Amino acid sequence: MDSGATAHYRAPGWVTRRVLNAAVAGATRLGLSVRGSRVLVVRGRKTGQPQSTPVNLLHHDGRDYLVAPRGETQWVRNVRAAGGELDLVLGRRRTHHVAMEVVGEDKVPVLRAYLAHWGAETGAFFEGVGAGASDEEIAAVAPKHPVFALGAGH
């Protein structure tokens, strides 16, 4: 976790949890990606059982990233506890990755790209900061939004 980061988390509402996430996850499991969506599968830190949640995959500068617009979510905590080991699912295709958390100023260009691609869906979680904001403005909200760079698994 970034030094100085607070335990920031914006819980999804009932409609998001029960309807929107279920619809995106269902479409993704059928192989229909919504602008890059995937289903993240990671070992639960408390149960040890696989936990699934829809996520927005970002491809930027030749790498894939996961960004947590809502902050310190359960999937973020589980990925950290699992040492970065996770799977992404799209239809029948399941790919294994090892996620490395991106910290400090390195997050700024990734968050800018994320906001450019996903801002319409997730911009409300960034306190009015958008893709066109200055580096300083993005850096100011960056500690509230974990970012993971994905590497190929073994």
Phi and psi in radians as a Rosetta constraint file:
Dihedral C 1 N 2 CA 2 C 2 CIRCULARHARMONIC -1.044 0.35
Dihedral N 2 CA 2 C 2 N 3 CIRCULARHARMONIC 2.462 0.35
Dihedral C 2 N 3 CA 3 C 3 CIRCULARHARMONIC -1.189 0.35
Dihedral N 3 CA 3 C 3 N 4 CIRCULARHARMONIC 2.435 0.35
Dihedral C 3 N 4 CA 4 C 4 CIRCULARHARMONIC 1.500 0.35
Dihedral N 4 CA 4 C 4 N 5 CIRCULARHARMONIC -0.066 0.35
Dihedral C 4 N 5 CA 5 C 5 CIRCULARHARMONIC -1.295 0.35
Dihedral N 5 CA 5 C 5 N 6 CIRCULARHARMONIC 2.509 0.35
Dihedral C 5 N 6 CA 6 C 6 CIRCULARHARMONIC -1.720 0.35
Dihedral N 6 CA 6 C 6 N 7 CIRCULARHARMONIC 2.877 0.35
Dihedral C 6 N 7 CA 7 C 7 CIRCULARHARMONIC -1.375 0.35
Dihedral N 7 CA 7 C 7 N 8 CIRCULARHARMONIC 1.241 0.35
Dihedral C 7 N 8 CA 8 C 8 CIRCULARHARMONIC -1.463 0.35
Dihedral N 8 CA 8 C 8 N 9 CIRCULARHARMONIC 2.277 0.35
Dihedral C 8 N 9 CA 9 C 9 CIRCULARHARMONIC -2.711 0.35
Dihedral N 9 CA 9 C 9 N 10 CIRCULARHARMONIC 2.265 0.35
Dihedral C 9 N 10 CA 10 C 10 CIRCULARHARMONIC -1.995 0.35
Dihedral N 10 CA 10 C 10 N 11 CIRCULARHARMONIC 1.828 0.35
Dihedral C 10 N 11 CA 11 C 11 CIRCULARHARMONIC -1.175 0.35
Dihedral N 11 CA 11 C 11 N 12 CIRCULARHARMONIC 2.472 0.35
Dihedral C 11 N 12 CA 12 C 12 CIRCULARHARMONIC -1.262 0.35
Dihedral N 12 CA 12 C 12 N 13 CIRCULARHARMONIC 2.623 0.35
Dihedral C 12 N 13 CA 13 C 13 CIRCULARHARMONIC -1.344 0.35
Dihedral N 13 CA 13 C 13 N 14 CIRCULARHARMONIC 3.055 0.35
Dihedral C 13 N 14 CA 14 C 14 CIRCULARHARMONIC -1.008 0.35
Dihedral N 14 CA 14 C 14 N 15 CIRCULARHARMONIC -0.799 0.35
Dihedral C 14 N 15 CA 15 C 15 CIRCULARHARMONIC -1.080 0.35
Dihedral N 15 CA 15 C 15 N 16 CIRCULARHARMONIC -0.743 0.35
Dihedral C 15 N 16 CA 16 C 16 CIRCULARHARMONIC -1.118 0.35
Dihedral N 16 CA 16 C 16 N 17 CIRCULARHARMONIC -0.844 0.35
Dihedral C 16 N 17 CA 17 C 17 CIRCULARHARMONIC -1.128 0.35
Dihedral N 17 CA 17 C 17 N 18 CIRCULARHARMONIC -0.849 0.35
Dihedral C 17 N 18 CA 18 C 18 CIRCULARHARMONIC -1.571 0.35
Dihedral N 18 CA 18 C 18 N 19 CIRCULARHARMONIC -0.452 0.35
Dihedral C 18 N 19 CA 19 C 19 CIRCULARHARMONIC -1.976 0.35
Dihedral N 19 CA 19 C 19 N 20 CIRCULARHARMONIC -1.067 0.35
Dihedral C 19 N 20 CA 20 C 20 CIRCULARHARMONIC -1.139 0.35
Dihedral N 20 CA 20 C 20 N 21 CIRCULARHARMONIC -0.878 0.35
Dihedral C 20 N 21 CA 21 C 21 CIRCULARHARMONIC -1.077 0.35
Dihedral N 21 CA 21 C 21 N 22 CIRCULARHARMONIC -0.690 0.35
Dihedral C 21 N 22 CA 22 C 22 CIRCULARHARMONIC -1.131 0.35
Dihedral N 22 CA 22 C 22 N 23 CIRCULARHARMONIC -0.696 0.35
Dihedral C 22 N 23 CA 23 C 23 CIRCULARHARMONIC -1.173 0.35
Dihedral N 23 CA 23 C 23 N 24 CIRCULARHARMONIC -0.793 0.35
Dihedral C 23 N 24 CA 24 C 24 CIRCULARHARMONIC -1.135 0.35
Dihedral N 24 CA 24 C 24 N 25 CIRCULARHARMONIC -0.778 0.35
Dihedral C 24 N 25 CA 25 C 25 CIRCULARHARMONIC -1.087 0.35
Dihedral N 25 CA 25 C 25 N 26 CIRCULARHARMONIC -0.730 0.35
Dihedral C 25 N 26 CA 26 C 26 CIRCULARHARMONIC -1.107 0.35
Dihedral N 26 CA 26 C 26 N 27 CIRCULARHARMONIC -0.798 0.35
Dihedral C 26 N 27 CA 27 C 27 CIRCULARHARMONIC -1.101 0.35
Dihedral N 27 CA 27 C 27 N 28 CIRCULARHARMONIC -0.731 0.35
Dihedral C 27 N 28 CA 28 C 28 CIRCULARHARMONIC -1.127 0.35
Dihedral N 28 CA 28 C 28 N 29 CIRCULARHARMONIC -0.719 0.35
Dihedral C 28 N 29 CA 29 C 29 CIRCULARHARMONIC -1.121 0.35
Dihedral N 29 CA 29 C 29 N 30 CIRCULARHARMONIC -0.470 0.35
Dihedral C 29 N 30 CA 30 C 30 CIRCULARHARMONIC -1.431 0.35
Dihedral N 30 CA 30 C 30 N 31 CIRCULARHARMONIC -0.079 0.35
Dihedral C 30 N 31 CA 31 C 31 CIRCULARHARMONIC 1.702 0.35
Dihedral N 31 CA 31 C 31 N 32 CIRCULARHARMONIC 0.150 0.35
Dihedral C 31 N 32 CA 32 C 32 CIRCULARHARMONIC -1.780 0.35
Dihedral N 32 CA 32 C 32 N 33 CIRCULARHARMONIC 1.794 0.35
Dihedral C 32 N 33 CA 33 C 33 CIRCULARHARMONIC -1.437 0.35
Dihedral N 33 CA 33 C 33 N 34 CIRCULARHARMONIC 2.280 0.35
Dihedral C 33 N 34 CA 34 C 34 CIRCULARHARMONIC -1.626 0.35
Dihedral N 34 CA 34 C 34 N 35 CIRCULARHARMONIC 1.649 0.35
Dihedral C 34 N 35 CA 35 C 35 CIRCULARHARMONIC 0.967 0.35
Dihedral N 35 CA 35 C 35 N 36 CIRCULARHARMONIC 0.522 0.35
Dihedral C 35 N 36 CA 36 C 36 CIRCULARHARMONIC 1.896 0.35
Dihedral N 36 CA 36 C 36 N 37 CIRCULARHARMONIC 0.109 0.35
Dihedral C 36 N 37 CA 37 C 37 CIRCULARHARMONIC -1.132 0.35
Dihedral N 37 CA 37 C 37 N 38 CIRCULARHARMONIC 2.630 0.35
Dihedral C 37 N 38 CA 38 C 38 CIRCULARHARMONIC -2.474 0.35
Dihedral N 38 CA 38 C 38 N 39 CIRCULARHARMONIC 2.906 0.35
Dihedral C 38 N 39 CA 39 C 39 CIRCULARHARMONIC -1.788 0.35
Dihedral N 39 CA 39 C 39 N 40 CIRCULARHARMONIC 2.115 0.35
Dihedral C 39 N 40 CA 40 C 40 CIRCULARHARMONIC -1.505 0.35
Dihedral N 40 CA 40 C 40 N 41 CIRCULARHARMONIC 2.284 0.35
Dihedral C 40 N 41 CA 41 C 41 CIRCULARHARMONIC -2.135 0.35
Dihedral N 41 CA 41 C 41 N 42 CIRCULARHARMONIC 2.140 0.35
Dihedral C 41 N 42 CA 42 C 42 CIRCULARHARMONIC -2.490 0.35
Dihedral N 42 CA 42 C 42 N 43 CIRCULARHARMONIC 2.589 0.35
Dihedral C 42 N 43 CA 43 C 43 CIRCULARHARMONIC -1.174 0.35
Dihedral N 43 CA 43 C 43 N 44 CIRCULARHARMONIC 2.248 0.35
Dihedral C 43 N 44 CA 44 C 44 CIRCULARHARMONIC -1.169 0.35
Dihedral N 44 CA 44 C 44 N 45 CIRCULARHARMONIC 2.379 0.35
Dihedral C 44 N 45 CA 45 C 45 CIRCULARHARMONIC -1.259 0.35
Dihedral N 45 CA 45 C 45 N 46 CIRCULARHARMONIC -0.391 0.35
Dihedral C 45 N 46 CA 46 C 46 CIRCULARHARMONIC -1.739 0.35
Dihedral N 46 CA 46 C 46 N 47 CIRCULARHARMONIC -0.755 0.35
Dihedral C 46 N 47 CA 47 C 47 CIRCULARHARMONIC -1.584 0.35
Dihedral N 47 CA 47 C 47 N 48 CIRCULARHARMONIC -0.453 0.35
Dihedral C 47 N 48 CA 48 C 48 CIRCULARHARMONIC 1.348 0.35
Dihedral N 48 CA 48 C 48 N 49 CIRCULARHARMONIC -0.043 0.35
Dihedral C 48 N 49 CA 49 C 49 CIRCULARHARMONIC -1.596 0.35
Dihedral N 49 CA 49 C 49 N 50 CIRCULARHARMONIC 2.659 0.35
Dihedral C 49 N 50 CA 50 C 50 CIRCULARHARMONIC -1.071 0.35
Dihedral N 50 CA 50 C 50 N 51 CIRCULARHARMONIC 2.310 0.35
Dihedral C 50 N 51 CA 51 C 51 CIRCULARHARMONIC -2.020 0.35
Dihedral N 51 CA 51 C 51 N 52 CIRCULARHARMONIC 2.394 0.35
Dihedral C 51 N 52 CA 52 C 52 CIRCULARHARMONIC -2.104 0.35
Dihedral N 52 CA 52 C 52 N 53 CIRCULARHARMONIC 2.475 0.35
Dihedral C 52 N 53 CA 53 C 53 CIRCULARHARMONIC -2.708 0.35
Dihedral N 53 CA 53 C 53 N 54 CIRCULARHARMONIC 2.512 0.35
Dihedral C 53 N 54 CA 54 C 54 CIRCULARHARMONIC -1.265 0.35
Dihedral N 54 CA 54 C 54 N 55 CIRCULARHARMONIC 2.457 0.35
Dihedral C 54 N 55 CA 55 C 55 CIRCULARHARMONIC -2.370 0.35
Dihedral N 55 CA 55 C 55 N 56 CIRCULARHARMONIC 2.830 0.35
Dihedral C 55 N 56 CA 56 C 56 CIRCULARHARMONIC -1.778 0.35
Dihedral N 56 CA 56 C 56 N 57 CIRCULARHARMONIC 1.903 0.35
Dihedral C 56 N 57 CA 57 C 57 CIRCULARHARMONIC -1.398 0.35
Dihedral N 57 CA 57 C 57 N 58 CIRCULARHARMONIC 2.321 0.35
Dihedral C 57 N 58 CA 58 C 58 CIRCULARHARMONIC -2.000 0.35
Dihedral N 58 CA 58 C 58 N 59 CIRCULARHARMONIC 2.229 0.35
Dihedral C 58 N 59 CA 59 C 59 CIRCULARHARMONIC -1.813 0.35
Dihedral N 59 CA 59 C 59 N 60 CIRCULARHARMONIC 2.087 0.35
Dihedral C 59 N 60 CA 60 C 60 CIRCULARHARMONIC -2.532 0.35
Dihedral N 60 CA 60 C 60 N 61 CIRCULARHARMONIC 2.245 0.35
Dihedral C 60 N 61 CA 61 C 61 CIRCULARHARMONIC 0.870 0.35
Dihedral N 61 CA 61 C 61 N 62 CIRCULARHARMONIC 0.766 0.35
Dihedral C 61 N 62 CA 62 C 62 CIRCULARHARMONIC 1.400 0.35
Dihedral N 62 CA 62 C 62 N 63 CIRCULARHARMONIC 0.091 0.35
Dihedral C 62 N 63 CA 63 C 63 CIRCULARHARMONIC -2.230 0.35
Dihedral N 63 CA 63 C 63 N 64 CIRCULARHARMONIC 2.785 0.35
Dihedral C 63 N 64 CA 64 C 64 CIRCULARHARMONIC -1.820 0.35
Dihedral N 64 CA 64 C 64 N 65 CIRCULARHARMONIC 2.501 0.35
Dihedral C 64 N 65 CA 65 C 65 CIRCULARHARMONIC -2.376 0.35
Dihedral N 65 CA 65 C 65 N 66 CIRCULARHARMONIC 2.654 0.35
Dihedral C 65 N 66 CA 66 C 66 CIRCULARHARMONIC -2.046 0.35
Dihedral N 66 CA 66 C 66 N 67 CIRCULARHARMONIC 2.326 0.35
Dihedral C 66 N 67 CA 67 C 67 CIRCULARHARMONIC -2.120 0.35
Dihedral N 67 CA 67 C 67 N 68 CIRCULARHARMONIC 2.438 0.35
Dihedral C 67 N 68 CA 68 C 68 CIRCULARHARMONIC -1.809 0.35
Dihedral N 68 CA 68 C 68 N 69 CIRCULARHARMONIC 1.598 0.35
Dihedral C 68 N 69 CA 69 C 69 CIRCULARHARMONIC -1.117 0.35
Dihedral N 69 CA 69 C 69 N 70 CIRCULARHARMONIC -0.476 0.35
Dihedral C 69 N 70 CA 70 C 70 CIRCULARHARMONIC -1.508 0.35
Dihedral N 70 CA 70 C 70 N 71 CIRCULARHARMONIC -0.052 0.35
Dihedral C 70 N 71 CA 71 C 71 CIRCULARHARMONIC 1.742 0.35
Dihedral N 71 CA 71 C 71 N 72 CIRCULARHARMONIC -2.421 0.35
Dihedral C 71 N 72 CA 72 C 72 CIRCULARHARMONIC -1.366 0.35
Dihedral N 72 CA 72 C 72 N 73 CIRCULARHARMONIC 1.233 0.35
Dihedral C 72 N 73 CA 73 C 73 CIRCULARHARMONIC -1.317 0.35
Dihedral N 73 CA 73 C 73 N 74 CIRCULARHARMONIC 2.991 0.35
Dihedral C 73 N 74 CA 74 C 74 CIRCULARHARMONIC -1.092 0.35
Dihedral N 74 CA 74 C 74 N 75 CIRCULARHARMONIC -0.697 0.35
Dihedral C 74 N 75 CA 75 C 75 CIRCULARHARMONIC -1.137 0.35
Dihedral N 75 CA 75 C 75 N 76 CIRCULARHARMONIC -0.622 0.35
Dihedral C 75 N 76 CA 76 C 76 CIRCULARHARMONIC -1.094 0.35
Dihedral N 76 CA 76 C 76 N 77 CIRCULARHARMONIC -0.831 0.35
Dihedral C 76 N 77 CA 77 C 77 CIRCULARHARMONIC -1.091 0.35
Dihedral N 77 CA 77 C 77 N 78 CIRCULARHARMONIC -0.683 0.35
Dihedral C 77 N 78 CA 78 C 78 CIRCULARHARMONIC -1.195 0.35
Dihedral N 78 CA 78 C 78 N 79 CIRCULARHARMONIC -0.712 0.35
Dihedral C 78 N 79 CA 79 C 79 CIRCULARHARMONIC -1.092 0.35
Dihedral N 79 CA 79 C 79 N 80 CIRCULARHARMONIC -0.757 0.35
Dihedral C 79 N 80 CA 80 C 80 CIRCULARHARMONIC -1.072 0.35
Dihedral N 80 CA 80 C 80 N 81 CIRCULARHARMONIC -0.796 0.35
Dihedral C 80 N 81 CA 81 C 81 CIRCULARHARMONIC -1.161 0.35
Dihedral N 81 CA 81 C 81 N 82 CIRCULARHARMONIC -0.493 0.35
Dihedral C 81 N 82 CA 82 C 82 CIRCULARHARMONIC -1.524 0.35
Dihedral N 82 CA 82 C 82 N 83 CIRCULARHARMONIC 0.191 0.35
Dihedral C 82 N 83 CA 83 C 83 CIRCULARHARMONIC 1.141 0.35
Dihedral N 83 CA 83 C 83 N 84 CIRCULARHARMONIC 0.441 0.35
Dihedral C 83 N 84 CA 84 C 84 CIRCULARHARMONIC 1.520 0.35
Dihedral N 84 CA 84 C 84 N 85 CIRCULARHARMONIC -0.095 0.35
Dihedral C 84 N 85 CA 85 C 85 CIRCULARHARMONIC -1.266 0.35
Dihedral N 85 CA 85 C 85 N 86 CIRCULARHARMONIC 2.165 0.35
Dihedral C 85 N 86 CA 86 C 86 CIRCULARHARMONIC -2.705 0.35
Dihedral N 86 CA 86 C 86 N 87 CIRCULARHARMONIC 2.844 0.35
Dihedral C 86 N 87 CA 87 C 87 CIRCULARHARMONIC -2.108 0.35
Dihedral N 87 CA 87 C 87 N 88 CIRCULARHARMONIC 2.577 0.35
Dihedral C 87 N 88 CA 88 C 88 CIRCULARHARMONIC -2.048 0.35
Dihedral N 88 CA 88 C 88 N 89 CIRCULARHARMONIC 2.362 0.35
Dihedral C 88 N 89 CA 89 C 89 CIRCULARHARMONIC -2.090 0.35
Dihedral N 89 CA 89 C 89 N 90 CIRCULARHARMONIC 2.323 0.35
Dihedral C 89 N 90 CA 90 C 90 CIRCULARHARMONIC -2.418 0.35
Dihedral N 90 CA 90 C 90 N 91 CIRCULARHARMONIC 1.883 0.35
Dihedral C 90 N 91 CA 91 C 91 CIRCULARHARMONIC 1.107 0.35
Dihedral N 91 CA 91 C 91 N 92 CIRCULARHARMONIC -2.235 0.35
Dihedral C 91 N 92 CA 92 C 92 CIRCULARHARMONIC -1.548 0.35
Dihedral N 92 CA 92 C 92 N 93 CIRCULARHARMONIC -0.082 0.35
Dihedral C 92 N 93 CA 93 C 93 CIRCULARHARMONIC -1.552 0.35
Dihedral N 93 CA 93 C 93 N 94 CIRCULARHARMONIC 2.161 0.35
Dihedral C 93 N 94 CA 94 C 94 CIRCULARHARMONIC -2.176 0.35
Dihedral N 94 CA 94 C 94 N 95 CIRCULARHARMONIC 2.107 0.35
Dihedral C 94 N 95 CA 95 C 95 CIRCULARHARMONIC -2.024 0.35
Dihedral N 95 CA 95 C 95 N 96 CIRCULARHARMONIC 2.408 0.35
Dihedral C 95 N 96 CA 96 C 96 CIRCULARHARMONIC -1.649 0.35
Dihedral N 96 CA 96 C 96 N 97 CIRCULARHARMONIC 2.456 0.35
Dihedral C 96 N 97 CA 97 C 97 CIRCULARHARMONIC -2.433 0.35
Dihedral N 97 CA 97 C 97 N 98 CIRCULARHARMONIC 2.759 0.35
Dihedral C 97 N 98 CA 98 C 98 CIRCULARHARMONIC -2.046 0.35
Dihedral N 98 CA 98 C 98 N 99 CIRCULARHARMONIC 2.046 0.35
Dihedral C 98 N 99 CA 99 C 99 CIRCULARHARMONIC -1.600 0.35
Dihedral N 99 CA 99 C 99 N 100 CIRCULARHARMONIC 2.382 0.35
Dihedral C 99 N 100 CA 100 C 100 CIRCULARHARMONIC -2.025 0.35
Dihedral N 100 CA 100 C 100 N 101 CIRCULARHARMONIC 2.226 0.35
Dihedral C 100 N 101 CA 101 C 101 CIRCULARHARMONIC -1.250 0.35
Dihedral N 101 CA 101 C 101 N 102 CIRCULARHARMONIC 2.345 0.35
Dihedral C 101 N 102 CA 102 C 102 CIRCULARHARMONIC -1.625 0.35
Dihedral N 102 CA 102 C 102 N 103 CIRCULARHARMONIC 2.332 0.35
Dihedral C 102 N 103 CA 103 C 103 CIRCULARHARMONIC -2.243 0.35
Dihedral N 103 CA 103 C 103 N 104 CIRCULARHARMONIC 2.888 0.35
Dihedral C 103 N 104 CA 104 C 104 CIRCULARHARMONIC 1.049 0.35
Dihedral N 104 CA 104 C 104 N 105 CIRCULARHARMONIC -2.535 0.35
Dihedral C 104 N 105 CA 105 C 105 CIRCULARHARMONIC -1.127 0.35
Dihedral N 105 CA 105 C 105 N 106 CIRCULARHARMONIC -0.368 0.35
Dihedral C 105 N 106 CA 106 C 106 CIRCULARHARMONIC -1.102 0.35
Dihedral N 106 CA 106 C 106 N 107 CIRCULARHARMONIC -0.351 0.35
Dihedral C 106 N 107 CA 107 C 107 CIRCULARHARMONIC -1.300 0.35
Dihedral N 107 CA 107 C 107 N 108 CIRCULARHARMONIC -0.444 0.35
Dihedral C 107 N 108 CA 108 C 108 CIRCULARHARMONIC -1.001 0.35
Dihedral N 108 CA 108 C 108 N 109 CIRCULARHARMONIC -0.933 0.35
Dihedral C 108 N 109 CA 109 C 109 CIRCULARHARMONIC -1.143 0.35
Dihedral N 109 CA 109 C 109 N 110 CIRCULARHARMONIC -0.546 0.35
Dihedral C 109 N 110 CA 110 C 110 CIRCULARHARMONIC -1.208 0.35
Dihedral N 110 CA 110 C 110 N 111 CIRCULARHARMONIC -0.789 0.35
Dihedral C 110 N 111 CA 111 C 111 CIRCULARHARMONIC -1.111 0.35
Dihedral N 111 CA 111 C 111 N 112 CIRCULARHARMONIC -0.666 0.35
Dihedral C 111 N 112 CA 112 C 112 CIRCULARHARMONIC -1.061 0.35
Dihedral N 112 CA 112 C 112 N 113 CIRCULARHARMONIC -0.819 0.35
Dihedral C 112 N 113 CA 113 C 113 CIRCULARHARMONIC -1.119 0.35
Dihedral N 113 CA 113 C 113 N 114 CIRCULARHARMONIC -0.698 0.35
Dihedral C 113 N 114 CA 114 C 114 CIRCULARHARMONIC -1.073 0.35
Dihedral N 114 CA 114 C 114 N 115 CIRCULARHARMONIC -0.812 0.35
Dihedral C 114 N 115 CA 115 C 115 CIRCULARHARMONIC -1.139 0.35
Dihedral N 115 CA 115 C 115 N 116 CIRCULARHARMONIC -0.603 0.35
Dihedral C 115 N 116 CA 116 C 116 CIRCULARHARMONIC -1.139 0.35
Dihedral N 116 CA 116 C 116 N 117 CIRCULARHARMONIC -0.663 0.35
Dihedral C 116 N 117 CA 117 C 117 CIRCULARHARMONIC -1.525 0.35
Dihedral N 117 CA 117 C 117 N 118 CIRCULARHARMONIC -0.755 0.35
Dihedral C 117 N 118 CA 118 C 118 CIRCULARHARMONIC -1.951 0.35
Dihedral N 118 CA 118 C 118 N 119 CIRCULARHARMONIC 0.090 0.35
Dihedral C 118 N 119 CA 119 C 119 CIRCULARHARMONIC -0.993 0.35
Dihedral N 119 CA 119 C 119 N 120 CIRCULARHARMONIC -0.635 0.35
Dihedral C 119 N 120 CA 120 C 120 CIRCULARHARMONIC -1.083 0.35
Dihedral N 120 CA 120 C 120 N 121 CIRCULARHARMONIC -0.590 0.35
Dihedral C 120 N 121 CA 121 C 121 CIRCULARHARMONIC -1.545 0.35
Dihedral N 121 CA 121 C 121 N 122 CIRCULARHARMONIC -0.570 0.35
Dihedral C 121 N 122 CA 122 C 122 CIRCULARHARMONIC -2.168 0.35
Dihedral N 122 CA 122 C 122 N 123 CIRCULARHARMONIC -0.008 0.35
Dihedral C 122 N 123 CA 123 C 123 CIRCULARHARMONIC -0.994 0.35
Dihedral N 123 CA 123 C 123 N 124 CIRCULARHARMONIC -0.507 0.35
Dihedral C 123 N 124 CA 124 C 124 CIRCULARHARMONIC -1.073 0.35
Dihedral N 124 CA 124 C 124 N 125 CIRCULARHARMONIC -0.353 0.35
Dihedral C 124 N 125 CA 125 C 125 CIRCULARHARMONIC -1.524 0.35
Dihedral N 125 CA 125 C 125 N 126 CIRCULARHARMONIC -0.025 0.35
Dihedral C 125 N 126 CA 126 C 126 CIRCULARHARMONIC -1.900 0.35
Dihedral N 126 CA 126 C 126 N 127 CIRCULARHARMONIC 0.407 0.35
Dihedral C 126 N 127 CA 127 C 127 CIRCULARHARMONIC 0.937 0.35
Dihedral N 127 CA 127 C 127 N 128 CIRCULARHARMONIC 0.719 0.35
Dihedral C 127 N 128 CA 128 C 128 CIRCULARHARMONIC 1.432 0.35
Dihedral N 128 CA 128 C 128 N 129 CIRCULARHARMONIC -0.001 0.35
Dihedral C 128 N 129 CA 129 C 129 CIRCULARHARMONIC -1.504 0.35
Dihedral N 129 CA 129 C 129 N 130 CIRCULARHARMONIC 2.222 0.35
Dihedral C 129 N 130 CA 130 C 130 CIRCULARHARMONIC -2.096 0.35
Dihedral N 130 CA 130 C 130 N 131 CIRCULARHARMONIC -3.063 0.35
Dihedral C 130 N 131 CA 131 C 131 CIRCULARHARMONIC -1.081 0.35
Dihedral N 131 CA 131 C 131 N 132 CIRCULARHARMONIC -0.469 0.35
Dihedral C 131 N 132 CA 132 C 132 CIRCULARHARMONIC -1.527 0.35
Dihedral N 132 CA 132 C 132 N 133 CIRCULARHARMONIC 0.051 0.35
Dihedral C 132 N 133 CA 133 C 133 CIRCULARHARMONIC -1.227 0.35
Dihedral N 133 CA 133 C 133 N 134 CIRCULARHARMONIC 2.830 0.35
Dihedral C 133 N 134 CA 134 C 134 CIRCULARHARMONIC -1.222 0.35
Dihedral N 134 CA 134 C 134 N 135 CIRCULARHARMONIC 2.824 0.35
Dihedral C 134 N 135 CA 135 C 135 CIRCULARHARMONIC -0.999 0.35
Dihedral N 135 CA 135 C 135 N 136 CIRCULARHARMONIC -0.675 0.35
Dihedral C 135 N 136 CA 136 C 136 CIRCULARHARMONIC -1.126 0.35
Dihedral N 136 CA 136 C 136 N 137 CIRCULARHARMONIC -0.712 0.35
Dihedral C 136 N 137 CA 137 C 137 CIRCULARHARMONIC -1.153 0.35
Dihedral N 137 CA 137 C 137 N 138 CIRCULARHARMONIC -0.734 0.35
Dihedral C 137 N 138 CA 138 C 138 CIRCULARHARMONIC -1.176 0.35
Dihedral N 138 CA 138 C 138 N 139 CIRCULARHARMONIC -0.737 0.35
Dihedral C 138 N 139 CA 139 C 139 CIRCULARHARMONIC -1.056 0.35
Dihedral N 139 CA 139 C 139 N 140 CIRCULARHARMONIC -0.563 0.35
Dihedral C 139 N 140 CA 140 C 140 CIRCULARHARMONIC -1.170 0.35
Dihedral N 140 CA 140 C 140 N 141 CIRCULARHARMONIC -0.569 0.35
Dihedral C 140 N 141 CA 141 C 141 CIRCULARHARMONIC -1.699 0.35
Dihedral N 141 CA 141 C 141 N 142 CIRCULARHARMONIC -0.193 0.35
Dihedral C 141 N 142 CA 142 C 142 CIRCULARHARMONIC -0.961 0.35
Dihedral N 142 CA 142 C 142 N 143 CIRCULARHARMONIC -0.698 0.35
Dihedral C 142 N 143 CA 143 C 143 CIRCULARHARMONIC -1.065 0.35
Dihedral N 143 CA 143 C 143 N 144 CIRCULARHARMONIC -0.328 0.35
Dihedral C 143 N 144 CA 144 C 144 CIRCULARHARMONIC -1.518 0.35
Dihedral N 144 CA 144 C 144 N 145 CIRCULARHARMONIC -0.074 0.35
Dihedral C 144 N 145 CA 145 C 145 CIRCULARHARMONIC -2.290 0.35
Dihedral N 145 CA 145 C 145 N 146 CIRCULARHARMONIC 1.627 0.35
Dihedral C 145 N 146 CA 146 C 146 CIRCULARHARMONIC -1.006 0.35
Dihedral N 146 CA 146 C 146 N 147 CIRCULARHARMONIC 2.477 0.35
Dihedral C 146 N 147 CA 147 C 147 CIRCULARHARMONIC -2.255 0.35
Dihedral N 147 CA 147 C 147 N 148 CIRCULARHARMONIC 2.364 0.35
Dihedral C 147 N 148 CA 148 C 148 CIRCULARHARMONIC -2.199 0.35
Dihedral N 148 CA 148 C 148 N 149 CIRCULARHARMONIC 2.259 0.35
Dihedral C 148 N 149 CA 149 C 149 CIRCULARHARMONIC -1.561 0.35
Dihedral N 149 CA 149 C 149 N 150 CIRCULARHARMONIC 2.366 0.35
Dihedral C 149 N 150 CA 150 C 150 CIRCULARHARMONIC -1.739 0.35
Dihedral N 150 CA 150 C 150 N 151 CIRCULARHARMONIC 2.316 0.35
Dihedral C 150 N 151 CA 151 C 151 CIRCULARHARMONIC -2.009 0.35
Dihedral N 151 CA 151 C 151 N 152 CIRCULARHARMONIC 2.837 0.35
Dihedral C 151 N 152 CA 152 C 152 CIRCULARHARMONIC -1.176 0.35
Dihedral N 152 CA 152 C 152 N 153 CIRCULARHARMONIC 2.463 0.35
Dihedral C 152 N 153 CA 153 C 153 CIRCULARHARMONIC -1.408 0.35
Dihedral N 153 CA 153 C 153 N 154 CIRCULARHARMONIC 3.113 0.35
